[in-house]
Amino acid sequence: MKTKNRTKESLLKEIELLLSYNPNEITTINPNYLEYLEFEDLESIKNSLIKKVGTLKKEDIEWLQQFKKES
């Protein structure tokens, strides 16, 4: 089980990197979600993000910025 959790944690980190479309800002996801997400769910999320990375247009990034939580 621990090995599975480590793998899930590493997948979560990879997803965070894919979500960080601005290299100057890091996106973090609450690790408590690992309790509810299956390994297959995380893989699916990661694969979906990989397909979408690189297709963001400037307008998309500007639109996404409005949802970002201000620190």
Phi and psi in radians as a Rosetta constraint file:
Dihedral C 1 N 2 CA 2 C 2 CIRCULARHARMONIC -1.092 0.35
Dihedral N 2 CA 2 C 2 N 3 CIRCULARHARMONIC -0.696 0.35
Dihedral C 2 N 3 CA 3 C 3 CIRCULARHARMONIC -1.061 0.35
Dihedral N 3 CA 3 C 3 N 4 CIRCULARHARMONIC -0.741 0.35
Dihedral C 3 N 4 CA 4 C 4 CIRCULARHARMONIC -1.071 0.35
Dihedral N 4 CA 4 C 4 N 5 CIRCULARHARMONIC -0.732 0.35
Dihedral C 4 N 5 CA 5 C 5 CIRCULARHARMONIC -1.132 0.35
Dihedral N 5 CA 5 C 5 N 6 CIRCULARHARMONIC -0.711 0.35
Dihedral C 5 N 6 CA 6 C 6 CIRCULARHARMONIC -1.084 0.35
Dihedral N 6 CA 6 C 6 N 7 CIRCULARHARMONIC -0.715 0.35
Dihedral C 6 N 7 CA 7 C 7 CIRCULARHARMONIC -1.152 0.35
Dihedral N 7 CA 7 C 7 N 8 CIRCULARHARMONIC -0.731 0.35
Dihedral C 7 N 8 CA 8 C 8 CIRCULARHARMONIC -1.106 0.35
Dihedral N 8 CA 8 C 8 N 9 CIRCULARHARMONIC -0.685 0.35
Dihedral C 8 N 9 CA 9 C 9 CIRCULARHARMONIC -1.131 0.35
Dihedral N 9 CA 9 C 9 N 10 CIRCULARHARMONIC -0.719 0.35
Dihedral C 9 N 10 CA 10 C 10 CIRCULARHARMONIC -1.180 0.35
Dihedral N 10 CA 10 C 10 N 11 CIRCULARHARMONIC -0.645 0.35
Dihedral C 10 N 11 CA 11 C 11 CIRCULARHARMONIC -1.110 0.35
Dihedral N 11 CA 11 C 11 N 12 CIRCULARHARMONIC -0.693 0.35
Dihedral C 11 N 12 CA 12 C 12 CIRCULARHARMONIC -1.076 0.35
Dihedral N 12 CA 12 C 12 N 13 CIRCULARHARMONIC -0.726 0.35
Dihedral C 12 N 13 CA 13 C 13 CIRCULARHARMONIC -1.101 0.35
Dihedral N 13 CA 13 C 13 N 14 CIRCULARHARMONIC -0.711 0.35
Dihedral C 13 N 14 CA 14 C 14 CIRCULARHARMONIC -1.114 0.35
Dihedral N 14 CA 14 C 14 N 15 CIRCULARHARMONIC -0.694 0.35
Dihedral C 14 N 15 CA 15 C 15 CIRCULARHARMONIC -1.126 0.35
Dihedral N 15 CA 15 C 15 N 16 CIRCULARHARMONIC -0.733 0.35
Dihedral C 15 N 16 CA 16 C 16 CIRCULARHARMONIC -1.023 0.35
Dihedral N 16 CA 16 C 16 N 17 CIRCULARHARMONIC -0.745 0.35
Dihedral C 16 N 17 CA 17 C 17 CIRCULARHARMONIC -1.106 0.35
Dihedral N 17 CA 17 C 17 N 18 CIRCULARHARMONIC -0.721 0.35
Dihedral C 17 N 18 CA 18 C 18 CIRCULARHARMONIC -1.155 0.35
Dihedral N 18 CA 18 C 18 N 19 CIRCULARHARMONIC -0.548 0.35
Dihedral C 18 N 19 CA 19 C 19 CIRCULARHARMONIC -1.378 0.35
Dihedral N 19 CA 19 C 19 N 20 CIRCULARHARMONIC -0.291 0.35
Dihedral C 19 N 20 CA 20 C 20 CIRCULARHARMONIC -1.484 0.35
Dihedral N 20 CA 20 C 20 N 21 CIRCULARHARMONIC 1.312 0.35
Dihedral C 20 N 21 CA 21 C 21 CIRCULARHARMONIC -1.233 0.35
Dihedral N 21 CA 21 C 21 N 22 CIRCULARHARMONIC -0.322 0.35
Dihedral C 21 N 22 CA 22 C 22 CIRCULARHARMONIC -1.803 0.35
Dihedral N 22 CA 22 C 22 N 23 CIRCULARHARMONIC 1.974 0.35
Dihedral C 22 N 23 CA 23 C 23 CIRCULARHARMONIC -1.102 0.35
Dihedral N 23 CA 23 C 23 N 24 CIRCULARHARMONIC -0.270 0.35
Dihedral C 23 N 24 CA 24 C 24 CIRCULARHARMONIC -1.520 0.35
Dihedral N 24 CA 24 C 24 N 25 CIRCULARHARMONIC -0.134 0.35
Dihedral C 24 N 25 CA 25 C 25 CIRCULARHARMONIC -2.263 0.35
Dihedral N 25 CA 25 C 25 N 26 CIRCULARHARMONIC 2.395 0.35
Dihedral C 25 N 26 CA 26 C 26 CIRCULARHARMONIC -1.785 0.35
Dihedral N 26 CA 26 C 26 N 27 CIRCULARHARMONIC 2.325 0.35
Dihedral C 26 N 27 CA 27 C 27 CIRCULARHARMONIC -1.676 0.35
Dihedral N 27 CA 27 C 27 N 28 CIRCULARHARMONIC 2.285 0.35
Dihedral C 27 N 28 CA 28 C 28 CIRCULARHARMONIC -2.111 0.35
Dihedral N 28 CA 28 C 28 N 29 CIRCULARHARMONIC 2.555 0.35
Dihedral C 28 N 29 CA 29 C 29 CIRCULARHARMONIC -2.071 0.35
Dihedral N 29 CA 29 C 29 N 30 CIRCULARHARMONIC 2.375 0.35
Dihedral C 29 N 30 CA 30 C 30 CIRCULARHARMONIC -1.013 0.35
Dihedral N 30 CA 30 C 30 N 31 CIRCULARHARMONIC 2.088 0.35
Dihedral C 30 N 31 CA 31 C 31 CIRCULARHARMONIC -1.123 0.35
Dihedral N 31 CA 31 C 31 N 32 CIRCULARHARMONIC -0.250 0.35
Dihedral C 31 N 32 CA 32 C 32 CIRCULARHARMONIC -1.116 0.35
Dihedral N 32 CA 32 C 32 N 33 CIRCULARHARMONIC -0.362 0.35
Dihedral C 32 N 33 CA 33 C 33 CIRCULARHARMONIC -1.129 0.35
Dihedral N 33 CA 33 C 33 N 34 CIRCULARHARMONIC -0.365 0.35
Dihedral C 33 N 34 CA 34 C 34 CIRCULARHARMONIC -1.053 0.35
Dihedral N 34 CA 34 C 34 N 35 CIRCULARHARMONIC -0.456 0.35
Dihedral C 34 N 35 CA 35 C 35 CIRCULARHARMONIC -1.154 0.35
Dihedral N 35 CA 35 C 35 N 36 CIRCULARHARMONIC -0.525 0.35
Dihedral C 35 N 36 CA 36 C 36 CIRCULARHARMONIC -1.795 0.35
Dihedral N 36 CA 36 C 36 N 37 CIRCULARHARMONIC -0.370 0.35
Dihedral C 36 N 37 CA 37 C 37 CIRCULARHARMONIC -1.692 0.35
Dihedral N 37 CA 37 C 37 N 38 CIRCULARHARMONIC 2.351 0.35
Dihedral C 37 N 38 CA 38 C 38 CIRCULARHARMONIC -1.427 0.35
Dihedral N 38 CA 38 C 38 N 39 CIRCULARHARMONIC 2.788 0.35
Dihedral C 38 N 39 CA 39 C 39 CIRCULARHARMONIC -0.941 0.35
Dihedral N 39 CA 39 C 39 N 40 CIRCULARHARMONIC -0.755 0.35
Dihedral C 39 N 40 CA 40 C 40 CIRCULARHARMONIC -1.115 0.35
Dihedral N 40 CA 40 C 40 N 41 CIRCULARHARMONIC -0.635 0.35
Dihedral C 40 N 41 CA 41 C 41 CIRCULARHARMONIC -1.078 0.35
Dihedral N 41 CA 41 C 41 N 42 CIRCULARHARMONIC -0.809 0.35
Dihedral C 41 N 42 CA 42 C 42 CIRCULARHARMONIC -1.122 0.35
Dihedral N 42 CA 42 C 42 N 43 CIRCULARHARMONIC -0.713 0.35
Dihedral C 42 N 43 CA 43 C 43 CIRCULARHARMONIC -1.079 0.35
Dihedral N 43 CA 43 C 43 N 44 CIRCULARHARMONIC -0.723 0.35
Dihedral C 43 N 44 CA 44 C 44 CIRCULARHARMONIC -1.118 0.35
Dihedral N 44 CA 44 C 44 N 45 CIRCULARHARMONIC -0.764 0.35
Dihedral C 44 N 45 CA 45 C 45 CIRCULARHARMONIC -1.061 0.35
Dihedral N 45 CA 45 C 45 N 46 CIRCULARHARMONIC -0.820 0.35
Dihedral C 45 N 46 CA 46 C 46 CIRCULARHARMONIC -1.057 0.35
Dihedral N 46 CA 46 C 46 N 47 CIRCULARHARMONIC -0.839 0.35
Dihedral C 46 N 47 CA 47 C 47 CIRCULARHARMONIC -1.077 0.35
Dihedral N 47 CA 47 C 47 N 48 CIRCULARHARMONIC -0.679 0.35
Dihedral C 47 N 48 CA 48 C 48 CIRCULARHARMONIC -1.123 0.35
Dihedral N 48 CA 48 C 48 N 49 CIRCULARHARMONIC -0.742 0.35
Dihedral C 48 N 49 CA 49 C 49 CIRCULARHARMONIC -1.152 0.35
Dihedral N 49 CA 49 C 49 N 50 CIRCULARHARMONIC -0.673 0.35
Dihedral C 49 N 50 CA 50 C 50 CIRCULARHARMONIC -1.043 0.35
Dihedral N 50 CA 50 C 50 N 51 CIRCULARHARMONIC -0.691 0.35
Dihedral C 50 N 51 CA 51 C 51 CIRCULARHARMONIC -1.145 0.35
Dihedral N 51 CA 51 C 51 N 52 CIRCULARHARMONIC -0.550 0.35
Dihedral C 51 N 52 CA 52 C 52 CIRCULARHARMONIC -1.592 0.35
Dihedral N 52 CA 52 C 52 N 53 CIRCULARHARMONIC -0.388 0.35
Dihedral C 52 N 53 CA 53 C 53 CIRCULARHARMONIC -1.117 0.35
Dihedral N 53 CA 53 C 53 N 54 CIRCULARHARMONIC 2.385 0.35
Dihedral C 53 N 54 CA 54 C 54 CIRCULARHARMONIC 1.622 0.35
Dihedral N 54 CA 54 C 54 N 55 CIRCULARHARMONIC -0.204 0.35
Dihedral C 54 N 55 CA 55 C 55 CIRCULARHARMONIC -1.800 0.35
Dihedral N 55 CA 55 C 55 N 56 CIRCULARHARMONIC 0.038 0.35
Dihedral C 55 N 56 CA 56 C 56 CIRCULARHARMONIC -1.253 0.35
Dihedral N 56 CA 56 C 56 N 57 CIRCULARHARMONIC 2.297 0.35
Dihedral C 56 N 57 CA 57 C 57 CIRCULARHARMONIC -1.685 0.35
Dihedral N 57 CA 57 C 57 N 58 CIRCULARHARMONIC 2.855 0.35
Dihedral C 57 N 58 CA 58 C 58 CIRCULARHARMONIC -0.955 0.35
Dihedral N 58 CA 58 C 58 N 59 CIRCULARHARMONIC -0.728 0.35
Dihedral C 58 N 59 CA 59 C 59 CIRCULARHARMONIC -1.104 0.35
Dihedral N 59 CA 59 C 59 N 60 CIRCULARHARMONIC -0.654 0.35
Dihedral C 59 N 60 CA 60 C 60 CIRCULARHARMONIC -1.126 0.35
Dihedral N 60 CA 60 C 60 N 61 CIRCULARHARMONIC -0.758 0.35
Dihedral C 60 N 61 CA 61 C 61 CIRCULARHARMONIC -1.111 0.35
Dihedral N 61 CA 61 C 61 N 62 CIRCULARHARMONIC -0.758 0.35
Dihedral C 61 N 62 CA 62 C 62 CIRCULARHARMONIC -1.070 0.35
Dihedral N 62 CA 62 C 62 N 63 CIRCULARHARMONIC -0.717 0.35
Dihedral C 62 N 63 CA 63 C 63 CIRCULARHARMONIC -1.142 0.35
Dihedral N 63 CA 63 C 63 N 64 CIRCULARHARMONIC -0.731 0.35
Dihedral C 63 N 64 CA 64 C 64 CIRCULARHARMONIC -1.136 0.35
Dihedral N 64 CA 64 C 64 N 65 CIRCULARHARMONIC -0.536 0.35
Dihedral C 64 N 65 CA 65 C 65 CIRCULARHARMONIC -1.023 0.35
Dihedral N 65 CA 65 C 65 N 66 CIRCULARHARMONIC -0.553 0.35
Dihedral C 65 N 66 CA 66 C 66 CIRCULARHARMONIC -1.142 0.35
Dihedral N 66 CA 66 C 66 N 67 CIRCULARHARMONIC -0.355 0.35
Dihedral C 66 N 67 CA 67 C 67 CIRCULARHARMONIC -1.647 0.35
Dihedral N 67 CA 67 C 67 N 68 CIRCULARHARMONIC -0.093 0.35
Dihedral C 67 N 68 CA 68 C 68 CIRCULARHARMONIC -1.266 0.35
Dihedral N 68 CA 68 C 68 N 69 CIRCULARHARMONIC 2.372 0.35
Dihedral C 68 N 69 CA 69 C 69 CIRCULARHARMONIC -1.306 0.35
Dihedral N 69 CA 69 C 69 N 70 CIRCULARHARMONIC 2.258 0.35
Dihedral C 69 N 70 CA 70 C 70 CIRCULARHARMONIC -1.363 0.35
Dihedral N 70 CA 70 C 70 N 71 CIRCULARHARMONIC 2.396 0.35
